[in-house]
């Protein structure tokens, strides 16, 4: 999740490098408004675990394919 920091730092350069960020689905964006109080595991964690438990292998495959596609297009 440091990809935003990389973009911010690169934007200040006079000749910024080309860069891209590929987010793995095993670490998805989850609604921050989902309640976290009153749960043994908060609901945000439960969603993240459910994604990875259900699709763990495929989250890595799709991330690798996306990264390969970016590199191949250069």
CHARMM internal coordinates of N, CA and C (Angstrom, degrees):
IC EDIT
DIST 1 N 1 CA 1.4259
DIST 1 CA 1 C 1.5149
ANGL 1 N 1 CA 1 C 110.95
DIST 1 C 2 N 1.3153
ANGL 1 CA 1 C 2 N 114.64
DIHE 1 N 1 CA 1 C 2 N 9.79
DIST 2 N 2 CA 1.4483
ANGL 1 C 2 N 2 CA 119.78
DIHE 1 CA 1 C 2 N 2 CA 174.86
DIST 2 CA 2 C 1.5144
ANGL 2 N 2 CA 2 C 111.84
DIHE 1 C 2 N 2 CA 2 C -83.30
DIST 2 C 3 N 1.3455
ANGL 2 CA 2 C 3 N 117.03
DIHE 2 N 2 CA 2 C 3 N 2.50
DIST 3 N 3 CA 1.4615
ANGL 2 C 3 N 3 CA 119.60
DIHE 2 CA 2 C 3 N 3 CA -178.56
DIST 3 CA 3 C 1.5205
ANGL 3 N 3 CA 3 C 111.61
DIHE 2 C 3 N 3 CA 3 C -61.38
DIST 3 C 4 N 1.3064
ANGL 3 CA 3 C 4 N 118.05
DIHE 3 N 3 CA 3 C 4 N -33.75
DIST 4 N 4 CA 1.4635
ANGL 3 C 4 N 4 CA 120.73
DIHE 3 CA 3 C 4 N 4 CA 178.19
DIST 4 CA 4 C 1.5321
ANGL 4 N 4 CA 4 C 110.48
DIHE 3 C 4 N 4 CA 4 C -66.85
DIST 4 C 5 N 1.3259
ANGL 4 CA 4 C 5 N 116.70
DIHE 4 N 4 CA 4 C 5 N -37.18
DIST 5 N 5 CA 1.4691
ANGL 4 C 5 N 5 CA 120.21
DIHE 4 CA 4 C 5 N 5 CA 178.19
DIST 5 CA 5 C 1.5244
ANGL 5 N 5 CA 5 C 110.54
DIHE 4 C 5 N 5 CA 5 C -66.71
DIST 5 C 6 N 1.3331
ANGL 5 CA 5 C 6 N 117.13
DIHE 5 N 5 CA 5 C 6 N -37.40
DIST 6 N 6 CA 1.4648
ANGL 5 C 6 N 6 CA 120.41
DIHE 5 CA 5 C 6 N 6 CA 177.38
DIST 6 CA 6 C 1.5225
ANGL 6 N 6 CA 6 C 110.43
DIHE 5 C 6 N 6 CA 6 C -62.73
DIST 6 C 7 N 1.3255
ANGL 6 CA 6 C 7 N 116.30
DIHE 6 N 6 CA 6 C 7 N -46.24
DIST 7 N 7 CA 1.4607
ANGL 6 C 7 N 7 CA 120.34
DIHE 6 CA 6 C 7 N 7 CA 178.59
DIST 7 CA 7 C 1.5155
ANGL 7 N 7 CA 7 C 112.18
DIHE 6 C 7 N 7 CA 7 C -60.98
DIST 7 C 8 N 1.3127
ANGL 7 CA 7 C 8 N 116.37
DIHE 7 N 7 CA 7 C 8 N -42.02
DIST 8 N 8 CA 1.4657
ANGL 7 C 8 N 8 CA 120.50
DIHE 7 CA 7 C 8 N 8 CA 179.18
DIST 8 CA 8 C 1.5296
ANGL 8 N 8 CA 8 C 110.69
DIHE 7 C 8 N 8 CA 8 C -64.02
DIST 8 C 9 N 1.3289
ANGL 8 CA 8 C 9 N 116.69
DIHE 8 N 8 CA 8 C 9 N -44.86
DIST 9 N 9 CA 1.4601
ANGL 8 C 9 N 9 CA 120.01
DIHE 8 CA 8 C 9 N 9 CA 179.59
DIST 9 CA 9 C 1.5253
ANGL 9 N 9 CA 9 C 111.37
DIHE 8 C 9 N 9 CA 9 C -65.32
DIST 9 C 10 N 1.3336
ANGL 9 CA 9 C 10 N 116.83
DIHE 9 N 9 CA 9 C 10 N -42.44
DIST 10 N 10 CA 1.4610
ANGL 9 C 10 N 10 CA 120.85
DIHE 9 CA 9 C 10 N 10 CA -178.87
DIST 10 CA 10 C 1.5237
ANGL 10 N 10 CA 10 C 111.66
DIHE 9 C 10 N 10 CA 10 C -66.84
DIST 10 C 11 N 1.3187
ANGL 10 CA 10 C 11 N 117.43
DIHE 10 N 10 CA 10 C 11 N -32.38
DIST 11 N 11 CA 1.4619
ANGL 10 C 11 N 11 CA 120.17
DIHE 10 CA 10 C 11 N 11 CA -177.98
DIST 11 CA 11 C 1.5240
ANGL 11 N 11 CA 11 C 112.49
DIHE 10 C 11 N 11 CA 11 C -65.38
DIST 11 C 12 N 1.3194
ANGL 11 CA 11 C 12 N 117.31
DIHE 11 N 11 CA 11 C 12 N -20.18
DIST 12 N 12 CA 1.4556
ANGL 11 C 12 N 12 CA 121.07
DIHE 11 CA 11 C 12 N 12 CA 179.46
DIST 12 CA 12 C 1.5197
ANGL 12 N 12 CA 12 C 113.97
DIHE 11 C 12 N 12 CA 12 C -86.55
DIST 12 C 13 N 1.3385
ANGL 12 CA 12 C 13 N 116.89
DIHE 12 N 12 CA 12 C 13 N -5.80
DIST 13 N 13 CA 1.4648
ANGL 12 C 13 N 13 CA 120.61
DIHE 12 CA 12 C 13 N 13 CA -179.52
DIST 13 CA 13 C 1.5246
ANGL 13 N 13 CA 13 C 110.85
DIHE 12 C 13 N 13 CA 13 C -84.15
DIST 13 C 14 N 1.3211
ANGL 13 CA 13 C 14 N 116.10
DIHE 13 N 13 CA 13 C 14 N 150.20
DIST 14 N 14 CA 1.4664
ANGL 13 C 14 N 14 CA 119.04
DIHE 13 CA 13 C 14 N 14 CA 179.06
DIST 14 CA 14 C 1.5214
ANGL 14 N 14 CA 14 C 111.31
DIHE 13 C 14 N 14 CA 14 C -71.99
DIST 14 C 15 N 1.3274
ANGL 14 CA 14 C 15 N 117.99
DIHE 14 N 14 CA 14 C 15 N -29.02
DIST 15 N 15 CA 1.4615
ANGL 14 C 15 N 15 CA 122.41
DIHE 14 CA 14 C 15 N 15 CA 178.40
DIST 15 CA 15 C 1.5288
ANGL 15 N 15 CA 15 C 108.13
DIHE 14 C 15 N 15 CA 15 C -133.67
DIST 15 C 16 N 1.3523
ANGL 15 CA 15 C 16 N 117.63
DIHE 15 N 15 CA 15 C 16 N 75.94
DIST 16 N 16 CA 1.4644
ANGL 15 C 16 N 16 CA 120.21
DIHE 15 CA 15 C 16 N 16 CA -173.32
DIST 16 CA 16 C 1.5276
ANGL 16 N 16 CA 16 C 112.06
DIHE 15 C 16 N 16 CA 16 C -67.58
DIST 16 C 17 N 1.3376
ANGL 16 CA 16 C 17 N 117.03
DIHE 16 N 16 CA 16 C 17 N 145.93
DIST 17 N 17 CA 1.4614
ANGL 16 C 17 N 17 CA 120.59
DIHE 16 CA 16 C 17 N 17 CA 177.87
DIST 17 CA 17 C 1.5333
ANGL 17 N 17 CA 17 C 110.62
DIHE 16 C 17 N 17 CA 17 C -73.90
DIST 17 C 18 N 1.3204
ANGL 17 CA 17 C 18 N 115.54
DIHE 17 N 17 CA 17 C 18 N 158.09
DIST 18 N 18 CA 1.4681
ANGL 17 C 18 N 18 CA 119.77
DIHE 17 CA 17 C 18 N 18 CA 172.97
DIST 18 CA 18 C 1.5224
ANGL 18 N 18 CA 18 C 107.03
DIHE 17 C 18 N 18 CA 18 C -75.78
DIST 18 C 19 N 1.3062
ANGL 18 CA 18 C 19 N 116.80
DIHE 18 N 18 CA 18 C 19 N 136.74
DIST 19 N 19 CA 1.4525
ANGL 18 C 19 N 19 CA 119.72
DIHE 18 CA 18 C 19 N 19 CA 179.16
DIST 19 CA 19 C 1.5177
ANGL 19 N 19 CA 19 C 109.25
DIHE 18 C 19 N 19 CA 19 C -151.94
DIST 19 C 20 N 1.2974
ANGL 19 CA 19 C 20 N 115.71
DIHE 19 N 19 CA 19 C 20 N 160.07
DIST 20 N 20 CA 1.4656
ANGL 19 C 20 N 20 CA 122.29
DIHE 19 CA 19 C 20 N 20 CA 176.98
DIST 20 CA 20 C 1.5223
ANGL 20 N 20 CA 20 C 108.23
DIHE 19 C 20 N 20 CA 20 C -147.12
DIST 20 C 21 N 1.3050
ANGL 20 CA 20 C 21 N 116.58
DIHE 20 N 20 CA 20 C 21 N 157.13
DIST 21 N 21 CA 1.4585
ANGL 20 C 21 N 21 CA 121.81
DIHE 20 CA 20 C 21 N 21 CA 176.76
DIST 21 CA 21 C 1.5266
ANGL 21 N 21 CA 21 C 108.29
DIHE 20 C 21 N 21 CA 21 C -125.68
DIST 21 C 22 N 1.3108
ANGL 21 CA 21 C 22 N 116.10
DIHE 21 N 21 CA 21 C 22 N 132.67
DIST 22 N 22 CA 1.4654
ANGL 21 C 22 N 22 CA 121.96
DIHE 21 CA 21 C 22 N 22 CA 176.65
DIST 22 CA 22 C 1.5151
ANGL 22 N 22 CA 22 C 106.76
DIHE 21 C 22 N 22 CA 22 C -114.61
DIST 22 C 23 N 1.3039
ANGL 22 CA 22 C 23 N 116.43
DIHE 22 N 22 CA 22 C 23 N 120.25
DIST 23 N 23 CA 1.4608
ANGL 22 C 23 N 23 CA 120.74
DIHE 22 CA 22 C 23 N 23 CA -178.87
DIST 23 CA 23 C 1.5206
ANGL 23 N 23 CA 23 C 109.49
DIHE 22 C 23 N 23 CA 23 C -94.35
DIST 23 C 24 N 1.3197
ANGL 23 CA 23 C 24 N 115.99
DIHE 23 N 23 CA 23 C 24 N 126.76
DIST 24 N 24 CA 1.4554
ANGL 23 C 24 N 24 CA 121.79
DIHE 23 CA 23 C 24 N 24 CA 179.06
DIST 24 CA 24 C 1.5262
ANGL 24 N 24 CA 24 C 109.20
DIHE 23 C 24 N 24 CA 24 C -76.63
DIST 24 C 25 N 1.3215
ANGL 24 CA 24 C 25 N 117.24
DIHE 24 N 24 CA 24 C 25 N 136.23
DIST 25 N 25 CA 1.4588
ANGL 24 C 25 N 25 CA 120.23
DIHE 24 CA 24 C 25 N 25 CA -178.20
DIST 25 CA 25 C 1.5219
ANGL 25 N 25 CA 25 C 112.57
DIHE 24 C 25 N 25 CA 25 C -65.52
DIST 25 C 26 N 1.3403
ANGL 25 CA 25 C 26 N 117.48
DIHE 25 N 25 CA 25 C 26 N -18.03
DIST 26 N 26 CA 1.4636
ANGL 25 C 26 N 26 CA 118.46
DIHE 25 CA 25 C 26 N 26 CA 179.46
DIST 26 CA 26 C 1.5243
ANGL 26 N 26 CA 26 C 111.07
DIHE 25 C 26 N 26 CA 26 C -69.41
DIST 26 C 27 N 1.3014
ANGL 26 CA 26 C 27 N 116.34
DIHE 26 N 26 CA 26 C 27 N -10.84
DIST 27 N 27 CA 1.4526
ANGL 26 C 27 N 27 CA 122.10
DIHE 26 CA 26 C 27 N 27 CA 177.02
DIST 27 CA 27 C 1.5269
ANGL 27 N 27 CA 27 C 107.31
DIHE 26 C 27 N 27 CA 27 C -127.88
DIST 27 C 28 N 1.3489
ANGL 27 CA 27 C 28 N 116.18
DIHE 27 N 27 CA 27 C 28 N 63.62
DIST 28 N 28 CA 1.4652
ANGL 27 C 28 N 28 CA 119.61
DIHE 27 CA 27 C 28 N 28 CA -171.26
DIST 28 CA 28 C 1.5197
ANGL 28 N 28 CA 28 C 112.96
DIHE 27 C 28 N 28 CA 28 C -74.19
DIST 28 C 29 N 1.3165
ANGL 28 CA 28 C 29 N 114.31
DIHE 28 N 28 CA 28 C 29 N 163.34
DIST 29 N 29 CA 1.4595
ANGL 28 C 29 N 29 CA 119.00
DIHE 28 CA 28 C 29 N 29 CA 170.24
DIST 29 CA 29 C 1.5225
ANGL 29 N 29 CA 29 C 106.59
DIHE 28 C 29 N 29 CA 29 C -72.85
DIST 29 C 30 N 1.3028
ANGL 29 CA 29 C 30 N 116.57
DIHE 29 N 29 CA 29 C 30 N 132.64
DIST 30 N 30 CA 1.4578
ANGL 29 C 30 N 30 CA 121.34
DIHE 29 CA 29 C 30 N 30 CA -178.92
DIST 30 CA 30 C 1.5212
ANGL 30 N 30 CA 30 C 108.20
DIHE 29 C 30 N 30 CA 30 C -126.92
DIST 30 C 31 N 1.3043
ANGL 30 CA 30 C 31 N 115.20
DIHE 30 N 30 CA 30 C 31 N 139.35
DIST 31 N 31 CA 1.4559
ANGL 30 C 31 N 31 CA 121.93
DIHE 30 CA 30 C 31 N 31 CA -178.92
DIST 31 CA 31 C 1.5285
ANGL 31 N 31 CA 31 C 110.43
DIHE 30 C 31 N 31 CA 31 C -54.53
DIST 31 C 32 N 1.3107
ANGL 31 CA 31 C 32 N 116.94
DIHE 31 N 31 CA 31 C 32 N 116.44
DIST 32 N 32 CA 1.4537
ANGL 31 C 32 N 32 CA 121.97
DIHE 31 CA 31 C 32 N 32 CA -179.76
DIST 32 CA 32 C 1.5138
ANGL 32 N 32 CA 32 C 113.90
DIHE 31 C 32 N 32 CA 32 C -71.52
DIST 32 C 33 N 1.3433
ANGL 32 CA 32 C 33 N 117.24
DIHE 32 N 32 CA 32 C 33 N -8.38
DIST 33 N 33 CA 1.4654
ANGL 32 C 33 N 33 CA 120.16
DIHE 32 CA 32 C 33 N 33 CA 178.28
DIST 33 CA 33 C 1.5277
ANGL 33 N 33 CA 33 C 112.36
DIHE 32 C 33 N 33 CA 33 C -87.38
DIST 33 C 34 N 1.3471
ANGL 33 CA 33 C 34 N 117.27
DIHE 33 N 33 CA 33 C 34 N -6.05
DIST 34 N 34 CA 1.4695
ANGL 33 C 34 N 34 CA 119.90
DIHE 33 CA 33 C 34 N 34 CA 177.45
DIST 34 CA 34 C 1.5269
ANGL 34 N 34 CA 34 C 107.35
DIHE 33 C 34 N 34 CA 34 C -64.73
DIST 34 C 35 N 1.3359
ANGL 34 CA 34 C 35 N 117.19
DIHE 34 N 34 CA 34 C 35 N 134.23
DIST 35 N 35 CA 1.4701
ANGL 34 C 35 N 35 CA 119.52
DIHE 34 CA 34 C 35 N 35 CA -176.51
DIST 35 CA 35 C 1.5294
ANGL 35 N 35 CA 35 C 112.44
DIHE 34 C 35 N 35 CA 35 C -62.30
DIST 35 C 36 N 1.3412
ANGL 35 CA 35 C 36 N 116.05
DIHE 35 N 35 CA 35 C 36 N 143.51
DIST 36 N 36 CA 1.4585
ANGL 35 C 36 N 36 CA 121.12
DIHE 35 CA 35 C 36 N 36 CA 178.50
DIST 36 CA 36 C 1.5305
ANGL 36 N 36 CA 36 C 111.58
DIHE 35 C 36 N 36 CA 36 C -118.38
DIST 36 C 37 N 1.3157
ANGL 36 CA 36 C 37 N 117.74
DIHE 36 N 36 CA 36 C 37 N -14.15
DIST 37 N 37 CA 1.4613
ANGL 36 C 37 N 37 CA 121.65
DIHE 36 CA 36 C 37 N 37 CA -176.93
DIST 37 CA 37 C 1.5281
ANGL 37 N 37 CA 37 C 109.16
DIHE 36 C 37 N 37 CA 37 C -88.27
DIST 37 C 38 N 1.3264
ANGL 37 CA 37 C 38 N 115.53
DIHE 37 N 37 CA 37 C 38 N 138.74
DIST 38 N 38 CA 1.4534
ANGL 37 C 38 N 38 CA 120.04
DIHE 37 CA 37 C 38 N 38 CA 174.65
DIST 38 CA 38 C 1.5221
ANGL 38 N 38 CA 38 C 114.46
DIHE 37 C 38 N 38 CA 38 C 89.54
DIST 38 C 39 N 1.3220
ANGL 38 CA 38 C 39 N 117.56
DIHE 38 N 38 CA 38 C 39 N 10.24
DIST 39 N 39 CA 1.4655
ANGL 38 C 39 N 39 CA 121.32
DIHE 38 CA 38 C 39 N 39 CA 178.88
DIST 39 CA 39 C 1.5286
ANGL 39 N 39 CA 39 C 109.02
DIHE 38 C 39 N 39 CA 39 C -120.58
DIST 39 C 40 N 1.3390
ANGL 39 CA 39 C 40 N 116.55
DIHE 39 N 39 CA 39 C 40 N 142.61
DIST 40 N 40 CA 1.4666
ANGL 39 C 40 N 40 CA 119.92
DIHE 39 CA 39 C 40 N 40 CA 175.89
DIST 40 CA 40 C 1.5257
ANGL 40 N 40 CA 40 C 109.33
DIHE 39 C 40 N 40 CA 40 C -59.31
DIST 40 C 41 N 1.3184
ANGL 40 CA 40 C 41 N 116.06
DIHE 40 N 40 CA 40 C 41 N -53.09
DIST 41 N 41 CA 1.4650
ANGL 40 C 41 N 41 CA 122.72
DIHE 40 CA 40 C 41 N 41 CA 167.46
DIST 41 CA 41 C 1.5064
ANGL 41 N 41 CA 41 C 104.69
DIHE 40 C 41 N 41 CA 41 C -111.06
DIST 41 C 42 N 1.3103
ANGL 41 CA 41 C 42 N 117.79
DIHE 41 N 41 CA 41 C 42 N 127.99
DIST 42 N 42 CA 1.4571
ANGL 41 C 42 N 42 CA 116.90
DIHE 41 CA 41 C 42 N 42 CA -177.11
DIST 42 CA 42 C 1.5336
ANGL 42 N 42 CA 42 C 110.52
DIHE 41 C 42 N 42 CA 42 C -65.90
DIST 42 C 43 N 1.3019
ANGL 42 CA 42 C 43 N 116.01
DIHE 42 N 42 CA 42 C 43 N 158.99
DIST 43 N 43 CA 1.4601
ANGL 42 C 43 N 43 CA 121.94
DIHE 42 CA 42 C 43 N 43 CA -174.22
DIST 43 CA 43 C 1.5254
ANGL 43 N 43 CA 43 C 111.91
DIHE 42 C 43 N 43 CA 43 C -61.38
DIST 43 C 44 N 1.3115
ANGL 43 CA 43 C 44 N 117.83
DIHE 43 N 43 CA 43 C 44 N -32.35
DIST 44 N 44 CA 1.4637
ANGL 43 C 44 N 44 CA 120.56
DIHE 43 CA 43 C 44 N 44 CA 178.05
DIST 44 CA 44 C 1.5287
ANGL 44 N 44 CA 44 C 110.18
DIHE 43 C 44 N 44 CA 44 C -63.97
DIST 44 C 45 N 1.3154
ANGL 44 CA 44 C 45 N 116.29
DIHE 44 N 44 CA 44 C 45 N -44.41
DIST 45 N 45 CA 1.4674
ANGL 44 C 45 N 45 CA 120.92
DIHE 44 CA 44 C 45 N 45 CA 177.82
DIST 45 CA 45 C 1.5176
ANGL 45 N 45 CA 45 C 110.62
DIHE 44 C 45 N 45 CA 45 C -64.15
DIST 45 C 46 N 1.3258
ANGL 45 CA 45 C 46 N 117.28
DIHE 45 N 45 CA 45 C 46 N -41.01
DIST 46 N 46 CA 1.4632
ANGL 45 C 46 N 46 CA 120.79
DIHE 45 CA 45 C 46 N 46 CA 179.42
DIST 46 CA 46 C 1.5258
ANGL 46 N 46 CA 46 C 111.33
DIHE 45 C 46 N 46 CA 46 C -59.73
DIST 46 C 47 N 1.3212
ANGL 46 CA 46 C 47 N 117.93
DIHE 46 N 46 CA 46 C 47 N -41.07
DIST 47 N 47 CA 1.4659
ANGL 46 C 47 N 47 CA 120.82
DIHE 46 CA 46 C 47 N 47 CA 178.06
DIST 47 CA 47 C 1.5183
ANGL 47 N 47 CA 47 C 110.89
DIHE 46 C 47 N 47 CA 47 C -65.44
DIST 47 C 48 N 1.3181
ANGL 47 CA 47 C 48 N 117.90
DIHE 47 N 47 CA 47 C 48 N -43.68
DIST 48 N 48 CA 1.4616
ANGL 47 C 48 N 48 CA 121.34
DIHE 47 CA 47 C 48 N 48 CA 179.73
DIST 48 CA 48 C 1.5287
ANGL 48 N 48 CA 48 C 110.83
DIHE 47 C 48 N 48 CA 48 C -61.82
DIST 48 C 49 N 1.3252
ANGL 48 CA 48 C 49 N 116.35
DIHE 48 N 48 CA 48 C 49 N -44.54
DIST 49 N 49 CA 1.4703
ANGL 48 C 49 N 49 CA 120.62
DIHE 48 CA 48 C 49 N 49 CA 178.86
DIST 49 CA 49 C 1.5223
ANGL 49 N 49 CA 49 C 110.23
DIHE 48 C 49 N 49 CA 49 C -65.05
DIST 49 C 50 N 1.3219
ANGL 49 CA 49 C 50 N 117.91
DIHE 49 N 49 CA 49 C 50 N -40.06
DIST 50 N 50 CA 1.4665
ANGL 49 C 50 N 50 CA 121.15
DIHE 49 CA 49 C 50 N 50 CA 179.93
DIST 50 CA 50 C 1.5256
ANGL 50 N 50 CA 50 C 111.40
DIHE 49 C 50 N 50 CA 50 C -63.19
DIST 50 C 51 N 1.3304
ANGL 50 CA 50 C 51 N 117.65
DIHE 50 N 50 CA 50 C 51 N -42.29
DIST 51 N 51 CA 1.4710
ANGL 50 C 51 N 51 CA 120.78
DIHE 50 CA 50 C 51 N 51 CA 176.97
DIST 51 CA 51 C 1.5236
ANGL 51 N 51 CA 51 C 110.17
DIHE 50 C 51 N 51 CA 51 C -57.94
DIST 51 C 52 N 1.3310
ANGL 51 CA 51 C 52 N 115.59
DIHE 51 N 51 CA 51 C 52 N -51.22
DIST 52 N 52 CA 1.4578
ANGL 51 C 52 N 52 CA 118.78
DIHE 51 CA 51 C 52 N 52 CA -174.73
DIST 52 CA 52 C 1.5210
ANGL 52 N 52 CA 52 C 111.62
DIHE 51 C 52 N 52 CA 52 C -68.99
DIST 52 C 53 N 1.3131
ANGL 52 CA 52 C 53 N 118.42
DIHE 52 N 52 CA 52 C 53 N -39.26
DIST 53 N 53 CA 1.4549
ANGL 52 C 53 N 53 CA 121.37
DIHE 52 CA 52 C 53 N 53 CA 178.95
DIST 53 CA 53 C 1.5249
ANGL 53 N 53 CA 53 C 110.90
DIHE 52 C 53 N 53 CA 53 C -63.12
DIST 53 C 54 N 1.3089
ANGL 53 CA 53 C 54 N 116.96
DIHE 53 N 53 CA 53 C 54 N -40.34
DIST 54 N 54 CA 1.4603
ANGL 53 C 54 N 54 CA 121.53
DIHE 53 CA 53 C 54 N 54 CA -177.82
DIST 54 CA 54 C 1.5210
ANGL 54 N 54 CA 54 C 113.42
DIHE 53 C 54 N 54 CA 54 C -78.86
DIST 54 C 55 N 1.3171
ANGL 54 CA 54 C 55 N 117.11
DIHE 54 N 54 CA 54 C 55 N -38.06
DIST 55 N 55 CA 1.4648
ANGL 54 C 55 N 55 CA 120.53
DIHE 54 CA 54 C 55 N 55 CA -169.86
DIST 55 CA 55 C 1.5293
ANGL 55 N 55 CA 55 C 113.69
DIHE 54 C 55 N 55 CA 55 C -128.42
DIST 55 C 56 N 1.3262
ANGL 55 CA 55 C 56 N 118.75
DIHE 55 N 55 CA 55 C 56 N 18.53
DIST 56 N 56 CA 1.4673
ANGL 55 C 56 N 56 CA 122.42
DIHE 55 CA 55 C 56 N 56 CA -173.30
DIST 56 CA 56 C 1.5149
ANGL 56 N 56 CA 56 C 114.95
DIHE 55 C 56 N 56 CA 56 C -46.41
DIST 56 C 57 N 1.3233
ANGL 56 CA 56 C 57 N 117.47
DIHE 56 N 56 CA 56 C 57 N -53.43
DIST 57 N 57 CA 1.4596
ANGL 56 C 57 N 57 CA 121.09
DIHE 56 CA 56 C 57 N 57 CA -179.72
DIST 57 CA 57 C 1.5204
ANGL 57 N 57 CA 57 C 110.76
DIHE 56 C 57 N 57 CA 57 C -60.10
DIST 57 C 58 N 1.3163
ANGL 57 CA 57 C 58 N 115.60
DIHE 57 N 57 CA 57 C 58 N -47.05
DIST 58 N 58 CA 1.4705
ANGL 57 C 58 N 58 CA 120.02
DIHE 57 CA 57 C 58 N 58 CA -175.24
DIST 58 CA 58 C 1.5223
ANGL 58 N 58 CA 58 C 112.71
DIHE 57 C 58 N 58 CA 58 C -69.44
DIST 58 C 59 N 1.3255
ANGL 58 CA 58 C 59 N 117.07
DIHE 58 N 58 CA 58 C 59 N -25.85
DIST 59 N 59 CA 1.4658
ANGL 58 C 59 N 59 CA 118.18
DIHE 58 CA 58 C 59 N 59 CA 177.19
DIST 59 CA 59 C 1.5201
ANGL 59 N 59 CA 59 C 110.36
DIHE 58 C 59 N 59 CA 59 C -66.01
DIST 59 C 60 N 1.3143
ANGL 59 CA 59 C 60 N 117.07
DIHE 59 N 59 CA 59 C 60 N -35.62
DIST 60 N 60 CA 1.4597
ANGL 59 C 60 N 60 CA 120.60
DIHE 59 CA 59 C 60 N 60 CA 178.13
DIST 60 CA 60 C 1.5258
ANGL 60 N 60 CA 60 C 111.22
DIHE 59 C 60 N 60 CA 60 C -73.59
DIST 60 C 61 N 1.3298
ANGL 60 CA 60 C 61 N 116.91
DIHE 60 N 60 CA 60 C 61 N -39.69
DIST 61 N 61 CA 1.4676
ANGL 60 C 61 N 61 CA 121.15
DIHE 60 CA 60 C 61 N 61 CA -179.99
DIST 61 CA 61 C 1.5269
ANGL 61 N 61 CA 61 C 110.28
DIHE 60 C 61 N 61 CA 61 C -62.22
DIST 61 C 62 N 1.3184
ANGL 61 CA 61 C 62 N 117.02
DIHE 61 N 61 CA 61 C 62 N -48.35
DIST 62 N 62 CA 1.4677
ANGL 61 C 62 N 62 CA 119.22
DIHE 61 CA 61 C 62 N 62 CA -178.11
DIST 62 CA 62 C 1.5236
ANGL 62 N 62 CA 62 C 111.80
DIHE 61 C 62 N 62 CA 62 C -66.09
DIST 62 C 63 N 1.3369
ANGL 62 CA 62 C 63 N 117.06
DIHE 62 N 62 CA 62 C 63 N -36.12
DIST 63 N 63 CA 1.4632
ANGL 62 C 63 N 63 CA 120.01
DIHE 62 CA 62 C 63 N 63 CA 176.43
DIST 63 CA 63 C 1.5237
ANGL 63 N 63 CA 63 C 111.47
DIHE 62 C 63 N 63 CA 63 C -65.04
DIST 63 C 64 N 1.3299
ANGL 63 CA 63 C 64 N 116.34
DIHE 63 N 63 CA 63 C 64 N -41.51
DIST 64 N 64 CA 1.4713
ANGL 63 C 64 N 64 CA 120.35
DIHE 63 CA 63 C 64 N 64 CA 178.48
DIST 64 CA 64 C 1.5229
ANGL 64 N 64 CA 64 C 110.86
DIHE 63 C 64 N 64 CA 64 C -65.63
DIST 64 C 65 N 1.3198
ANGL 64 CA 64 C 65 N 118.13
DIHE 64 N 64 CA 64 C 65 N -41.70
DIST 65 N 65 CA 1.4599
ANGL 64 C 65 N 65 CA 121.41
DIHE 64 CA 64 C 65 N 65 CA 178.45
DIST 65 CA 65 C 1.5322
ANGL 65 N 65 CA 65 C 111.23
DIHE 64 C 65 N 65 CA 65 C -63.81
DIST 65 C 66 N 1.3146
ANGL 65 CA 65 C 66 N 116.46
DIHE 65 N 65 CA 65 C 66 N -41.09
DIST 66 N 66 CA 1.4659
ANGL 65 C 66 N 66 CA 119.61
DIHE 65 CA 65 C 66 N 66 CA 179.35
DIST 66 CA 66 C 1.5327
ANGL 66 N 66 CA 66 C 110.24
DIHE 65 C 66 N 66 CA 66 C -65.21
DIST 66 C 67 N 1.3290
ANGL 66 CA 66 C 67 N 117.10
DIHE 66 N 66 CA 66 C 67 N -43.98
DIST 67 N 67 CA 1.4645
ANGL 66 C 67 N 67 CA 120.24
DIHE 66 CA 66 C 67 N 67 CA 178.88
DIST 67 CA 67 C 1.5225
ANGL 67 N 67 CA 67 C 110.76
DIHE 66 C 67 N 67 CA 67 C -63.64
DIST 67 C 68 N 1.3333
ANGL 67 CA 67 C 68 N 116.79
DIHE 67 N 67 CA 67 C 68 N -42.66
DIST 68 N 68 CA 1.4785
ANGL 67 C 68 N 68 CA 120.50
DIHE 67 CA 67 C 68 N 68 CA 178.49
DIST 68 CA 68 C 1.5248
ANGL 68 N 68 CA 68 C 109.87
DIHE 67 C 68 N 68 CA 68 C -61.43
DIST 68 C 69 N 1.3224
ANGL 68 CA 68 C 69 N 117.53
DIHE 68 N 68 CA 68 C 69 N -42.16
DIST 69 N 69 CA 1.4654
ANGL 68 C 69 N 69 CA 121.23
DIHE 68 CA 68 C 69 N 69 CA 178.99
DIST 69 CA 69 C 1.5205
ANGL 69 N 69 CA 69 C 112.22
DIHE 68 C 69 N 69 CA 69 C -60.24
DIST 69 C 70 N 1.3042
ANGL 69 CA 69 C 70 N 116.41
DIHE 69 N 69 CA 69 C 70 N -40.41
DIST 70 N 70 CA 1.4744
ANGL 69 C 70 N 70 CA 120.18
DIHE 69 CA 69 C 70 N 70 CA 178.88
DIST 70 CA 70 C 1.5166
ANGL 70 N 70 CA 70 C 110.45
DIHE 69 C 70 N 70 CA 70 C -65.95
DIST 70 C 71 N 1.3412
ANGL 70 CA 70 C 71 N 116.33
DIHE 70 N 70 CA 70 C 71 N -47.44
DIST 71 N 71 CA 1.4676
ANGL 70 C 71 N 71 CA 120.08
DIHE 70 CA 70 C 71 N 71 CA -179.73
DIST 71 CA 71 C 1.5238
ANGL 71 N 71 CA 71 C 110.75
DIHE 70 C 71 N 71 CA 71 C -63.54
DIST 71 C 72 N 1.3378
ANGL 71 CA 71 C 72 N 117.56
DIHE 71 N 71 CA 71 C 72 N -42.29
DIST 72 N 72 CA 1.4674
ANGL 71 C 72 N 72 CA 121.23
DIHE 71 CA 71 C 72 N 72 CA -178.68
DIST 72 CA 72 C 1.5176
ANGL 72 N 72 CA 72 C 112.07
DIHE 71 C 72 N 72 CA 72 C -64.34
DIST 72 C 73 N 1.3168
ANGL 72 CA 72 C 73 N 117.72
DIHE 72 N 72 CA 72 C 73 N -27.56
DIST 73 N 73 CA 1.4636
ANGL 72 C 73 N 73 CA 120.24
DIHE 72 CA 72 C 73 N 73 CA -178.05
DIST 73 CA 73 C 1.5254
ANGL 73 N 73 CA 73 C 112.66
DIHE 72 C 73 N 73 CA 73 C -81.22
DIST 73 C 74 N 1.3068
ANGL 73 CA 73 C 74 N 118.06
DIHE 73 N 73 CA 73 C 74 N -8.94
DIST 74 N 74 CA 1.4803
ANGL 73 C 74 N 74 CA 120.97
DIHE 73 CA 73 C 74 N 74 CA -176.56
DIST 74 CA 74 C 1.5119
ANGL 74 N 74 CA 74 C 110.74
DIHE 73 C 74 N 74 CA 74 C -76.35
END
COOR INIT
IC SEED 1 N 1 CA 1 C
IC BUILD
